[in-house]
Structure formats: structure tokens, C-alpha cells
Amino acid sequence: MSKNSYAIPNEKILERLRFENPWWNTKEIDSELKSMKHRLYFNLFFPLVQEVSVKRALVLMGPRRVGKTVMMHHAIQGLLDHGVPPSSLFFVGIDNPIYINMGLEELLKLATEAAGQETADGHFVFFDEIQYLKNWEHHLKILVDSYPKTKFIVSGSAAAALRVKSGESGAGRFHDFMLPPLTFQEYLHLLQMESLIQETNTTYNGKQIPFYKARDIKALNEQFFAYLNYGGYPEVLFNESIRSNMPRFIKNDIIDKVLLRDLPSLYGIRDVQELNRFFTYLAYNTGKEFSHQKIAKESGLKKDVIRRYMDYLESAFLINVVNKIDENARYFKRITGFKVFLTNPSLRTALFSPVAPTDSEAGNMVETAIYAQWLHRENVRLHYAKWKMGRKEGEVDMVMLDGGTLNPNWALEIKWSNRFIEKPKELKSLLTFCKNNHLSAALVTSIDKQIQLNALGIELNFYPSSLYAYVVGANTLKFRAP
């Protein structure tokens, strides 16, 4: 059989392109996609799509199933609403086998023909699931250089590979946009439940700042735990069949594809089943402290293999590694411990079982969810503090270091408990850390109490964990530039 016997006739490819671009005839995207609410991150993404004065491709990357394809279609509808001619908008799903072995330029020319256009000048071209094209970054760089009057927007779920390849080849030609799992704020937004939150002001460290409060903290906490268990993926919120079978949805559609198919070989990983087992081990222990020595002892893996696996899982946006500092906010001379958090707490639910507010794992899941909200914030240095304090160990759950001075800006203790409101002096580690680092105020989360107290001269600001998670996500969007 000759090599060309596998070729698909051009007319069939043109038919597929016309099917993928219904707005050429209808002047709008598919009605089901159009009816879906925008993710709040769309307001940051769309201006980058519209930006044509800077000759750079826009690379939308992120984990699987967080809404990248839907966001691209919403961007197409946005362009239509702004008067861009329908035939000037091309969408190509690279993961379709009909396009196998075809380069981006060849696809661009076929899309131009299918739309009845003579040139791609002034057009917006969307390539979805770009990682399915070998050497995509070289193809895209050539297109950006060869078609300066065309805006290219590409997406991909193989975040690890995309991030490496985009950084290597796209300097000056690509603009990366990371779309993370849903924040708790976005979760409430999509379910039209933001009425549970009310904007207000609060006093922190002697200053009045914009803040929020819960109108109904019981209802907010119920939604918070639903978010912990199911809320990272938009389609789960509206599909009861998926929600009732989270293990199949997340394991088959997300975890297996990332761990088994999304180019782990890029990191020198050959035993993908072992990688899968390693990720399951980390997921079960999300929020706990590890060391390379401890993991090696419990898993039987060599330390260099552990490091390679963790690099891949972090680049694939499945885990986040948080490093330790001491009571004076200084780094240790050698890494003796670190914490590992899932970037999306519902990954743990899918692998094991849902967590209830009264379960022993609830505290770690709440801490994982709060760290997950902060992962959306750019250029933030988050750590935890741990040190010897007499016969015991002192620990503070989250510390933010200043990017310039490396001094602590603030400290947070994450508690799924109200007991420290009655006994704030028992927060000895937090109070000691604040004294050592000249912090006059600190944050503490609770189950459902919001109050400001003073202990040993330190202002302690207690907020319900669910409310704090909402605030972090809301402020990230408010202050993040496109």
C-alpha cells in the first residue's frame, strides 16, 4: 500500500471545516455553546484575542476539561458581536484524525478556501488542541512570521509540553494565557449563586479595605464542600450523570490522558503506570508534608525518579509544590521538607470518595482548596513555615514573601475549626512567627465565624474558610492584568 493511499480527499476536509465553522452561514456559534455562561477569565482572555497591533500568537493552555474550547467559541461570538465578518473567523480542531499529518499552513490554506476567501489577511484563526500536531511550535512560529496580518489563537491541554515548547520556541512571538480550574468565585458565578456573597468593607491592620461577607454562611459552606468535591470542571456542574460518576469522568478523561498520553516522555518518563501510581499516592496525601527521603522510603522509587515525576506533574498542572521556610522567614540551606497540594481538590474525590465537613480529611481538603485559589495569582511567592519550638514544632500554613525583599507580607493559618476564636492565644506558632517578623496582623480561617480579635498584641482576623476562598479568587481577577 502506498503512503498516499492514506490521504483524505481535500473535498472531505473542506466539508469538515465548513461543519466546524457554522457561523459562516448562521452568523453565530452553535446555540448550545452560545447559551453557556462565560467563565470570569473570559474578560481577561478576550482583549488578548482582539489585540492585533502586536504580532504574537495567543497560546491558551491549561488542564483538560476546564473550558478552553468553549472559551475559544465564546471569543468567536465576541468577535462576531464586534462586527468581524463571519468568513474571517476560522476554527480547526487539530485532534480530529482527518487532519493527521497536515501542517498548520496547509490547514490555513484549506480553511481559507472552505470559507470562500482569497487571503487570510485580517482573519482570526483558532487552532484547538494544538499538541496533537508534531512540532506545533515551529509551525506556529512560521505562521506568525509569514502572515503578519492574521491573528492566531491556539489551545492545548498538554500543559506540561505546551509550557516547555512555548517557552523554547515562542520568545517574542507567543503570548501564553493559563486557564486554571474553576475558582470558588467562578463556581458560584456559573451556578448563579453569587447572591450568597455581599460586598462590604473591613478593617485590616488599621486600614479600611474592600471586602466581602456571607449573607448565609451555612448555604455558602454547603456550596464550598460541593466545590471541593465536584467543582473544578464547568461541565460537571450541569451534568448529573458526570457528577454521579466522577471517578470515570476524571480518571478516564483527565488523569489517564495527562499521565499516559500527554507526552510524559518529554520528561524522560517511560513507566507511565508507575507515574500513575505515584500521582495517586500524592493525591491521597494532598496538603501533607513530604521529603524526598520519605517518599523514596514509602514508594520504593529512587530520588532522581521522584524529582522527575514531580516536575512533570507540576508542569502538567496537577500538583503544586510549596517549599518550607523557618520562623524568621528564611530558606533552609537544604530542602528538608515540602508540601504537595492538588491544583484541584476534586481530583481527590474522583480517585477516592467525596469528603464531608465532619470527615478527618476535611482540614487538608480545605487547605488544598485555599492554596488552589492562590495558584491563579501570578508572581506570588507562597510558602509554609515550620521550625523547632522547644520540644514541639511550630508551623504556619501559608506565608507570602515580598518578591523584592523576601520579607513576609502576611501570614495565614488555615483552620476548619472555630475553637481558636475562644482561645486565640493557643495559636502559638502564628503569634510567634508574627512577633519574629514584625507582623502586627495575621489571618485565620474558621468554619463559619468572622471576627477580629487581639492576642499578645497581634491583630487576628478570622474569616470563614469558604468566604476567604471566594475573596482570593475574586481579588485575583480584579487585580490581574490581561
C-alpha positions in Angstrom: 0.0 0.0 0.0 1.5 3.3 -1.0 1.9 6.1 1.5 -0.6 8.4 -0.3 -3.3 5.8 -0.1 -4.0 7.1 3.5 -4.6 10.6 2.2 -8.1 12.1 2.7 -9.6 13.9 -0.3 -9.4 17.7 0.0 -13.2 18.0 -0.6 -13.9 15.9 2.6 -11.5 18.1 4.6 -13.3 21.2 3.2 -16.6 19.7 4.3 -15.3 19.1 7.8 -14.0 22.7 8.0 -17.4 24.1 7.0 -19.0 21.9 9.6 -16.7 23.2 12.3 -17.4 26.8 11.3 -21.2 27.0 11.2 -21.1 30.8 11.7 -20.0 31.2 8.1 -23.7 30.5 7.3 -25.6 31.2 10.6 -23.5 34.2 11.7 -23.3 32.8 15.2 -21.8 29.9 17.1 -23.7 26.8 18.0 -26.7 27.6 20.2 -25.7 25.2 23.0 -22.2 26.8 23.2 -23.7 30.3 23.0 -26.1 29.6 25.9 -23.2 28.6 28.3 -22.2 31.3 30.8 -18.8 32.7 30.3 -16.0 31.9 32.7 -15.0 35.0 34.5 -11.5 34.5 33.0 -13.0 35.3 29.6 -12.9 39.0 30.5 -9.1 38.7 30.7 -8.8 36.5 27.6 -10.9 38.3 25.1 -8.9 41.5 25.0 -5.8 39.4 24.1 -7.8 37.9 21.2 -8.7 41.3 19.9 -5.2 42.6 20.2 -3.8 42.7 16.6 -1.2 45.5 16.8 1.3 43.2 18.4 2.3 40.4 16.1 2.1 37.5 18.5 0.1 34.3 18.6 -2.1 33.7 21.7 -1.5 30.3 23.4 -4.4 29.3 25.6 -3.1 26.5 27.9 -4.5 24.7 30.9 -5.6 21.3 32.3 -8.1 19.2 30.5 -11.8 19.9 30.7 -11.6 23.4 32.2 -13.4 25.1 29.3 -10.7 26.1 26.8 -12.7 25.0 23.6 -15.8 26.7 24.9 -13.8 29.9 25.7 -12.5 29.9 22.1 -16.0 29.7 20.8 -17.2 32.4 23.1 -14.3 34.6 21.7 -15.5 33.9 18.2 -19.0 35.0 19.2 -17.5 38.1 20.8 -15.7 38.9 17.6 -18.9 38.4 15.6 -20.7 40.8 18.0 -18.0 43.3 17.4 -18.6 43.3 13.7 -15.9 40.9 12.5 -17.2 39.2 9.3 -18.1 35.5 9.9 -16.0 34.3 7.0 -12.9 35.9 8.6 -13.1 33.6 11.6 -11.6 30.1 11.2 -11.8 27.3 13.8 -9.9 24.0 13.4 -9.9 21.1 15.9 -6.4 19.6 15.4 -7.4 16.5 17.4 -9.6 15.3 14.6 -7.9 12.4 12.8 -8.9 13.8 9.4 -6.2 16.4 9.8 -3.4 13.9 10.6 0.0 14.7 9.1 -1.2 18.1 7.9 0.7 21.2 8.8 -0.8 24.4 10.1 -0.2 26.4 6.9 -1.8 23.7 4.8 -4.8 23.8 7.1 -4.9 27.6 7.0 -5.0 27.5 3.2 -7.8 24.9 3.2 -9.8 26.9 5.7 -9.4 30.0 3.5 -10.7 28.0 0.6 -13.6 26.5 2.5 -14.7 30.0 3.7 -14.6 31.3 0.1 -11.8 33.7 0.9 -8.8 34.7 -1.3 -6.5 35.6 1.6 -6.2 35.1 5.4 -5.2 38.8 5.9 -7.3 40.4 8.7 -8.6 37.0 9.8 -8.7 35.4 13.3 -7.6 31.7 13.2 -8.3 29.3 16.1 -6.4 26.0 16.3 -7.8 23.8 19.1 -5.7 21.0 20.8 -2.5 22.1 19.1 -0.4 19.5 20.9 -1.7 16.8 18.6 0.4 18.3 15.8 4.1 17.3 16.0 6.5 20.3 16.3 3.5 22.6 16.5 5.6 25.4 17.9 7.7 25.6 14.8 4.7 25.5 12.6 3.1 28.3 14.6 6.2 30.4 14.6 6.4 30.2 10.8 2.7 31.2 10.5 3.2 34.3 12.8 6.2 35.4 10.7 4.6 34.6 7.3 1.1 36.0 8.0 1.7 39.3 9.9 -1.9 40.5 9.2 -3.5 37.3 10.7 -4.2 36.7 14.4 -3.6 33.1 15.6 -5.1 31.7 18.7 -4.2 28.2 19.7 -5.2 26.0 22.7 -3.9 22.8 24.2 -4.4 20.6 27.2 -1.0 19.1 27.4 0.1 21.9 29.7 3.5 20.4 30.5 4.5 20.0 26.9 2.9 23.3 25.8 4.7 25.3 28.5 8.1 23.8 27.6 7.7 24.2 23.9 6.1 27.6 24.0 9.0 28.9 26.2 11.6 27.3 24.0 10.3 28.5 20.6 7.9 31.3 21.1 10.0 34.0 22.6 8.6 37.3 21.2 6.0 35.5 19.1 3.7 33.8 21.6 1.7 35.1 24.5 0.8 32.4 27.0 -2.5 32.5 28.8 -3.1 29.9 31.5 -6.7 28.9 32.2 -6.8 27.2 35.6 -9.6 25.0 37.1 -12.6 26.9 38.3 -12.1 29.2 41.3 -14.8 29.1 44.0 -16.0 32.5 42.8 -16.4 31.2 39.3 -18.2 28.1 40.6 -20.8 30.4 42.3 -21.0 32.6 39.2 -21.8 29.7 36.9 -24.4 28.4 39.3 -25.8 32.0 39.6 -25.3 31.8 43.4 -23.2 34.9 43.9 -26.0 36.4 45.9 -24.6 34.3 48.8 -21.8 36.9 49.0 -22.2 40.6 49.7 -19.6 43.3 49.1 -18.6 45.3 52.2 -15.6 46.9 53.9 -13.4 45.5 56.6 -10.6 46.8 58.8 -7.3 45.0 58.4 -4.1 46.2 60.2 -5.8 49.6 60.9 -6.9 50.2 57.3 -10.3 50.1 55.7 -10.2 47.8 52.7 -12.9 46.5 50.3 -14.0 43.0 51.3 -17.0 40.6 51.4 -19.2 38.9 53.8 -21.5 35.9 53.6 -25.3 36.5 53.6 -25.9 32.9 54.5 -22.8 31.1 55.8 -24.5 27.7 56.1 -25.5 27.8 52.5 -22.1 29.1 51.4 -20.3 26.2 53.3 -22.6 23.7 51.6 -21.6 25.0 48.2 -18.0 25.2 49.3 -17.9 21.5 50.0 -19.7 20.8 46.8 -17.0 22.8 45.1 -14.3 20.8 46.9 -15.7 17.5 45.7 -17.1 18.4 42.2 -16.4 22.0 41.4 -13.2 22.2 39.4 -14.7 21.4 36.0 -17.5 23.5 34.4 -19.4 20.7 32.7 -19.6 18.7 36.0 -21.8 21.5 37.4 -24.6 21.0 34.8 -24.4 17.3 34.1 -25.8 15.0 36.8 -24.6 11.8 35.0 -21.0 13.0 35.2 -21.4 14.2 38.8 -22.7 10.8 39.8 -19.7 9.0 38.2 -16.9 11.4 38.9 -14.2 8.6 39.0 -14.9 7.6 35.4 -15.1 11.2 34.1 -11.9 12.5 35.8 -9.9 9.3 35.7 -10.6 8.4 32.0 -10.9 11.9 30.6 -8.3 13.8 32.6 -5.9 11.8 34.7 -5.2 8.9 32.4 -4.8 11.2 29.4 -2.4 13.5 31.2 -0.4 10.7 32.8 -0.5 8.2 30.0 -0.7 10.3 26.8 0.3 13.9 27.2 4.0 13.5 26.4 5.5 12.3 29.7 8.4 11.1 27.6 9.3 14.8 27.2 10.5 14.5 30.8 12.2 11.2 30.3 9.3 9.2 31.8 8.9 5.7 30.4 6.9 3.8 33.1 3.6 5.7 32.9 1.8 3.2 35.1 4.3 3.9 37.8 3.8 7.6 37.3 0.0 7.0 37.7 0.5 5.1 41.0 2.8 7.9 42.2 0.2 10.6 41.4 -2.5 8.6 43.3 -0.2 8.4 46.3 0.3 12.2 46.3 -3.4 12.9 45.7 -4.4 10.8 48.7 -1.9 12.8 50.9 -2.7 16.3 49.5 -1.7 19.0 51.9 0.7 16.9 53.9 4.5 17.4 54.3 6.9 15.2 52.4 10.6 14.8 51.9 12.3 13.1 49.0 13.7 10.6 51.6 10.2 9.9 53.0 8.7 9.4 49.5 11.6 7.1 48.5 11.1 5.0 51.6 7.3 4.7 51.1 7.2 4.3 47.4 10.5 2.4 46.7 11.4 4.9 44.0 14.8 6.5 43.5 15.1 10.2 44.4 16.0 11.3 40.8 12.9 9.5 39.5 10.8 11.2 42.2 12.1 14.6 41.2 11.4 13.9 37.5 7.8 12.7 38.3 7.1 15.7 40.5 8.5 18.1 37.8 6.2 16.6 35.2 3.1 16.6 37.5 3.7 20.2 38.5 4.2 21.3 34.9 1.0 19.3 33.9 -0.8 21.5 36.4 -1.9 18.5 38.6 0.1 19.3 41.7 1.7 22.4 43.3 4.8 22.0 45.5 5.2 24.5 48.3 8.6 25.0 50.0 9.4 25.5 53.6 10.8 28.5 55.5 11.8 28.9 59.1 10.5 31.0 61.9 12.4 34.0 60.6 11.1 33.5 57.0 14.5 32.3 55.8 15.1 29.4 53.5 16.8 26.2 54.8 20.2 25.5 53.4 19.0 22.3 52.0 15.4 21.1 51.2 14.3 19.0 54.2 10.6 19.1 53.6 7.9 20.4 51.3 4.1 20.2 50.9 2.3 18.9 47.9 -1.2 20.1 47.0 -3.5 19.1 44.2 -4.2 22.1 42.0 -7.9 21.0 42.0 -9.3 19.3 45.2 -12.0 17.4 43.2 -9.2 15.3 41.7 -9.0 13.5 45.1 -12.8 12.9 45.2 -12.6 11.3 41.8 -9.8 8.9 42.9 -11.3 8.1 46.3 -14.6 9.4 47.6 -16.4 12.7 48.4 -15.3 14.4 51.7 -17.9 15.7 54.2 -17.3 18.7 56.6 -17.1 16.3 59.5 -14.5 13.9 57.9 -11.0 13.8 59.2 -9.7 14.7 55.8 -11.8 17.9 55.7 -9.0 20.1 57.0 -6.5 19.0 54.4 -9.1 19.4 51.6 -9.9 23.0 52.8 -6.2 23.8 52.8 -5.8 22.3 49.4 -8.8 24.4 48.1 -7.4 27.6 49.5 -4.0 27.0 48.0 -5.7 26.3 44.7 -7.3 29.8 44.7 -3.9 31.3 45.2 -2.4 29.3 42.3 -4.3 31.6 39.9 -2.4 34.6 41.2 0.7 35.5 39.1 4.1 36.3 40.7 3.1 35.3 44.2 5.7 33.6 46.5 3.8 31.2 48.8 5.4 29.1 51.5 4.7 27.4 54.7 6.8 28.0 57.8 8.0 25.2 60.1 10.6 25.1 62.8 11.6 23.6 66.2 9.8 25.3 69.1 11.0 23.7 72.2 10.0 20.0 72.3 7.4 20.7 69.6 7.4 22.1 66.1 5.9 25.4 65.2 4.1 25.7 61.9 2.2 28.4 59.9 0.2 27.2 57.0 0.8 30.0 54.5 3.2 32.8 54.2 3.6 35.3 51.4 7.1 36.7 50.9 7.7 40.0 49.2 9.2 39.5 45.7 11.9 42.0 46.3 12.9 41.9 50.0 11.8 38.3 50.6 10.3 39.5 53.9 6.8 38.2 54.9 3.9 40.4 53.7 1.4 38.4 55.6 0.7 35.1 57.3 -2.3 32.8 57.3 -3.4 29.9 59.5 -5.9 27.7 57.7 -8.3 26.0 60.2 -11.5 24.1 59.7 -12.5 24.9 63.3 -14.0 27.7 65.5 -12.2 26.8 68.7 -9.4 29.3 68.3 -11.9 32.2 68.4 -12.5 31.2 72.0 -8.8 30.5 72.6 -6.7 32.7 70.3 -3.6 32.5 72.4 -3.4 28.8 71.5 -2.3 29.9 68.0 1.2 30.0 69.5 3.1 29.3 66.2 1.3 32.0 64.3 1.8 34.6 67.1 5.5 33.6 67.4 6.0 34.0 63.7 4.3 37.4 63.6 6.5 38.6 66.5 9.7 37.4 64.9 8.9 39.0 61.6 7.3 42.3 62.8 3.8 41.5 61.5 1.2 43.3 63.5 -1.7 41.4 62.0 -2.5 37.9 60.7 -5.3 35.9 59.1 -7.0 32.8 60.4 -9.8 30.8 58.8 -12.7 29.3 60.6 -15.8 27.2 59.9 -18.4 30.0 60.0 -17.2 32.9 62.2 -16.0 36.3 61.0 -14.4 38.4 63.8 -11.4 40.5 64.7 -9.6 39.7 67.9 -6.3 40.7 69.6 -3.8 38.2 71.1 -0.5 39.2 72.6 -0.6 42.4 70.6 -1.3 40.8 67.3 -4.5 41.5 65.4 -6.1 38.2 64.4 -8.6 38.5 61.6 -10.9 35.4 61.5 -12.8 34.6 58.2 -14.8 31.5 57.3 -12.7 29.3 55.0 -15.4 29.4 52.3 -15.5 33.2 52.3 -11.7 33.5 52.2 -11.5 31.2 49.2 -14.1 33.3 47.4 -12.2 36.5 48.2 -8.8 35.2 46.9 -10.4 34.2 43.6 -12.3 37.5 43.3 -9.3 39.6 44.0 -7.1 37.7 41.6 -9.5 38.6 38.7 -9.9 42.1 39.9 -6.2 42.9 40.0 -4.8 40.7 37.3 -3.9 42.5 34.0 -4.8 40.7 30.7 
